[in-house]
């Protein structure tokens, strides 16, 4: 795994677990978790993409 994935994966796993604990009717809270997860995943992809050119 890339160093950036090693750095962000624990945070993503934590957010996923918190997301899964929410009830399905807590739509706003679930969407908030989803946005944070996607942000971190995009940060990983952007860093890996940038690193591939160096």
Residue, then its C-alpha position, 0 to 999 in steps of 0.5 A: x500500500x502507498x504511504x498515503x493509504x496507510x495514513x488515511x485508511x484508519x480514518x476511513x475505516x473509522x468513518x465507515x463504522x460510524x456511518x454503519x451505526x447510524x439509523x437509515x432515517x438519519x439521512x443528513x448525518x449519513x450523507x455527512x459521513x459519506x462526504x467525508x469518506x469521499x473527500x479522503x478517498x479523493x485525497x488518496x487518489x490525487x496524491x497517488x496520481x501526483x506521485x506517479x509523475x514524480 
